[in-house]
């Protein structure tokens, strides 16, 4: 049995990881700043941590590793990763293993301005992007914060007047041409040498607060190629999710819109489709060989309103 500390226990990804680890017999510690975070109640033990911006975050995690004899840390919050990188030697000395994308890759994914520049420099197909302005960016538009998550402060606008209102209402805004086609997410596991070990695409049929609430798994060669190119361009490792848009027109490019260097909130659907992403990620974190046969997925697996099920199955507080 392995003792695993999971950060972001209040988020959908953290809850999914904790459930998967518990189902495989691992002992878990759920860490989150919110004392009422659902994952803290699901774990065998819970840990209150400050926000990643707090200077004491790294020390809190390091002390917890020693106190709980933690074998591995699974971070499900991108913004915590640079702080974990800063104390990585101390965590390793305390006996904890981590598997994170390089800090430069993490920061490029968090910062949407840097993300757009890396994607453009690599020749990846992505929507036109303006920093604080729509100059040179054709409408209709999406306005979003340069640093943001969970679809907070994201505005979809069709007119110049609405665009100006959205720009004033959005902190540090970026502007993108709205993508045509169907939105998708790919849950990806990337080896330490940059090889794509698993990729489970799913259509995002419905989202709530930026998290898939309805979806269905599928396979697509063009999306698989985009995944490989994106992993290489950003030098990603470990658990990753890649988001984009694809249309029915085979001549139209598959567009990349976002990368998160962590497990996604829609992870339960990929697990339900047969890809043991959490189990094999844990093996890779601990230095064991990845079993690719455990990472195959079935197409056409659908899930509806699974987030509600995750939370309502718990005993009432």
C-alpha positions in Angstrom: 0.0 0.0 0.0 1.2 3.4 -1.0 0.5 6.6 0.9 -0.4 9.4 -1.5 -1.0 13.1 -0.8 -3.4 14.7 -3.3 -3.6 18.4 -3.5 -6.6 20.3 -4.8 -8.9 17.9 -2.9 -11.8 20.4 -3.3 -11.7 20.2 -7.1 -13.3 17.7 -9.5 -9.9 16.4 -10.5 -8.8 15.9 -6.9 -11.9 14.1 -6.0 -11.6 11.8 -9.0 -8.0 11.0 -8.2 -8.8 10.3 -4.6 -11.6 8.0 -5.5 -9.4 6.1 -8.0 -6.6 5.7 -5.5 -9.0 4.5 -2.8 -10.5 1.9 -5.2 -7.0 0.5 -5.8 -6.3 0.2 -2.1 -3.9 3.1 -1.6 -3.9 5.3 1.5 -4.8 8.9 0.8 -4.3 12.3 2.3 -6.6 15.0 0.9 -5.0 18.5 0.9 -7.0 21.7 0.3 -7.3 25.2 1.7 -11.0 24.8 2.1 -12.0 22.9 5.4 -15.2 21.8 3.7 -13.5 20.4 0.5 -15.2 17.2 -0.5 -12.0 15.3 -1.1 -10.8 16.0 2.4 -13.7 13.9 3.6 -13.1 11.2 1.1 -9.5 10.7 2.0 -8.1 8.6 4.9 -6.6 11.7 6.4 -6.9 15.4 5.6 -4.6 18.3 5.5 -5.2 22.1 5.6 -2.8 23.9 3.3 -2.5 27.6 2.4 -2.9 28.9 -1.1 0.1 28.3 -3.4 0.8 32.1 -3.3 1.4 31.9 0.5 5.2 31.6 1.3 4.4 28.8 3.8 2.8 26.5 1.2 6.0 24.6 0.4 6.9 24.2 4.1 3.3 23.0 4.9 3.5 20.3 2.2 7.1 19.2 3.3 6.1 18.9 7.0 3.0 16.9 6.0 5.2 14.5 3.9 7.3 13.8 7.0 4.4 13.6 9.4 2.4 11.2 7.3 5.3 9.3 5.7 4.0 10.2 2.3 5.3 8.1 -0.6 3.9 10.2 -3.5 2.3 13.6 -4.2 -0.3 14.0 -6.9 -0.8 17.7 -7.6 -4.1 18.6 -9.3 -3.7 22.4 -9.2 -1.5 23.9 -11.9 -0.8 27.0 -9.8 0.7 24.9 -7.0 3.3 23.3 -9.2 5.9 26.1 -9.3 5.8 26.2 -5.5 6.3 22.4 -5.3 9.2 22.7 -7.8 10.8 25.2 -5.4 10.9 22.7 -2.5 11.4 19.5 -4.6 14.8 18.6 -3.1 13.3 18.9 0.4 10.3 16.7 -0.6 12.6 14.1 -2.1 14.7 14.1 1.0 11.6 13.5 3.1 10.8 10.5 0.9 8.0 11.9 -1.4 8.0 11.3 -5.2 6.5 13.7 -7.7 6.0 13.7 -11.4 5.4 17.2 -12.8 6.0 18.9 -16.1 9.1 21.2 -16.1 8.4 24.5 -14.3 8.8 26.4 -17.6 6.1 24.3 -19.2 3.8 24.7 -16.3 4.2 28.5 -16.3 3.6 28.6 -20.1 0.3 26.8 -19.6 -0.8 29.0 -16.7 -0.1 32.2 -18.5 -2.3 32.5 -21.6 -0.1 35.1 -23.2 2.9 32.9 -23.0 0.8 30.0 -24.1 -0.2 31.8 -27.2 3.4 32.7 -28.0 4.7 29.2 -27.5 1.9 27.7 -29.7 2.5 30.3 -32.4 6.3 29.8 -32.4 5.8 26.0 -32.7 3.4 26.4 -35.6 0.5 24.8 -33.7 -3.0 25.5 -35.0 -4.5 27.9 -32.5 -7.1 30.8 -32.7 -5.8 34.3 -33.3 -5.0 36.0 -30.0 -4.6 39.6 -29.0 -3.2 40.8 -25.6 -5.6 43.4 -24.2 -6.9 44.2 -27.6 -8.8 42.7 -30.6 -6.5 44.4 -33.1 -5.9 41.9 -35.9 -8.2 39.3 -34.2 -11.4 38.6 -36.2 -14.7 38.2 -34.5 -16.8 36.7 -33.0 -14.6 36.7 -29.9 -13.8 35.1 -26.6 -12.4 37.4 -23.9 -10.7 35.8 -20.9 -8.2 36.7 -18.2 -4.5 36.1 -18.9 -4.4 34.2 -15.6 -7.7 32.4 -15.0 -9.2 29.0 -14.5 -12.6 27.3 -14.3 -14.2 29.6 -17.0 -14.2 32.5 -14.6 -14.6 35.9 -16.2 -14.8 34.3 -19.7 -17.0 36.3 -22.1 -18.3 35.2 -25.5 -19.1 38.3 -27.5 -20.4 39.1 -31.1 -20.3 42.9 -31.4 -17.7 45.6 -30.9 -19.8 47.2 -28.2 -20.0 44.0 -26.2 -16.3 43.4 -26.8 -15.4 46.8 -25.2 -17.6 46.0 -22.2 -15.9 42.6 -21.8 -12.4 44.1 -22.1 -13.2 46.5 -19.3 -14.8 43.8 -17.1 -12.0 41.2 -17.5 -8.7 41.4 -15.5 -5.6 41.5 -17.7 -7.7 40.3 -20.7 -6.7 38.4 -23.8 -8.9 38.2 -26.9 -9.3 35.3 -29.2 -11.3 34.5 -32.3 -14.1 32.1 -31.2 -13.4 28.6 -32.5 -15.8 26.8 -34.7 -16.7 23.1 -34.3 -17.1 20.9 -31.3 -15.0 21.3 -28.2 -13.0 18.4 -26.9 -10.6 17.5 -24.1 -7.8 14.8 -24.3 -6.6 13.2 -21.1 -3.0 12.4 -21.7 -0.2 10.6 -19.9 3.3 11.6 -21.1 6.5 9.7 -20.4 9.6 11.2 -19.0 11.2 11.3 -22.5 8.2 13.1 -23.9 6.4 10.0 -25.4 2.6 10.0 -25.4 1.7 6.9 -23.4 -2.0 7.4 -23.4 -4.5 9.8 -24.9 -8.2 9.6 -24.3 -10.2 12.2 -26.3 -13.7 13.1 -25.3 -16.2 15.5 -26.7 -17.3 18.2 -24.2 -21.0 18.0 -24.8 -21.9 20.1 -21.8 -19.8 22.0 -19.3 -20.5 23.6 -15.9 -17.9 26.1 -14.4 -15.4 25.0 -17.0 -15.8 21.3 -16.1 -17.3 18.7 -18.4 -20.7 17.5 -17.1 -21.6 15.5 -20.2 -19.2 13.8 -22.7 -18.4 10.8 -24.8 -15.1 9.2 -25.7 -13.8 8.8 -29.2 -10.7 8.4 -31.3 -9.4 10.8 -34.1 -6.1 10.7 -35.9 -5.9 14.4 -36.4 -6.4 15.1 -32.8 -3.8 12.5 -31.9 -1.3 14.3 -34.1 -2.2 17.6 -32.4 -1.6 16.0 -29.0 1.9 14.7 -30.0 2.8 18.1 -31.4 1.6 20.0 -28.4 3.4 17.7 -25.9 6.6 18.2 -27.9 6.2 22.0 -28.2 5.6 22.6 -24.5 8.0 19.8 -23.2 5.2 18.3 -21.1 5.4 15.3 -18.8 3.1 13.2 -16.6 -0.6 14.0 -16.4 -1.8 16.5 -18.9 -5.1 17.6 -20.4 -5.3 19.3 -23.8 -8.4 21.2 -25.0 -9.4 22.3 -28.5 -12.0 22.4 -31.2 -12.6 20.2 -34.2 -15.1 20.5 -37.0 -16.6 17.9 -39.4 -14.7 19.4 -42.2 -11.6 17.3 -42.8 -9.9 20.2 -44.5 -10.3 22.5 -41.4 -7.5 22.5 -38.8 -8.0 21.0 -35.4 -7.5 24.1 -33.1 -5.6 24.1 -29.8 -7.0 26.4 -27.1 -5.6 25.3 -23.8 -3.3 22.9 -22.0 -3.4 22.1 -18.3 -0.4 20.2 -16.9 -2.5 18.1 -14.6 -5.4 15.7 -14.4 -8.7 17.1 -15.7 -12.0 17.6 -14.0 -13.5 15.2 -16.6 -11.1 12.4 -15.6 -13.9 10.0 -14.4 -15.0 9.6 -18.0 -11.6 8.5 -19.2 -11.3 6.1 -16.2 -14.8 4.7 -17.0 -13.6 4.1 -20.6 -11.0 1.8 -19.3 -7.8 3.9 -19.2 -6.2 3.5 -15.8 -4.5 6.9 -15.9 -4.3 7.3 -12.2 -2.9 3.9 -11.4 -0.2 4.1 -14.1 0.6 7.7 -13.2 1.3 6.6 -9.7 3.5 3.8 -11.0 5.4 6.3 -13.1 5.7 8.7 -10.1 7.3 5.9 -8.1 9.7 4.9 -10.9 7.9 1.7 -12.0 7.5 0.8 -15.6 4.3 2.1 -17.3 2.0 -0.7 -18.5 0.6 0.6 -21.8 -2.0 -2.2 -22.0 -3.7 -0.6 -18.9 -4.0 2.7 -20.8 -6.3 1.7 -23.7 -9.7 3.2 -23.8 -13.1 2.3 -25.4 -14.7 4.7 -27.8 -18.4 5.7 -27.4 -18.4 5.6 -23.6 -20.7 8.4 -22.4 -21.2 9.9 -19.0 -23.9 12.3 -17.9 -24.0 14.5 -14.8 -21.3 12.3 -13.1 -20.2 15.3 -11.0 -23.5 15.4 -9.2 -23.2 11.6 -8.5 -19.7 12.0 -7.1 -20.8 14.5 -4.5 -24.2 13.2 -3.6 -23.0 9.7 -3.0 -21.2 10.9 0.2 -22.8 10.7 3.6 -24.3 14.1 4.6 -22.1 16.2 6.8 
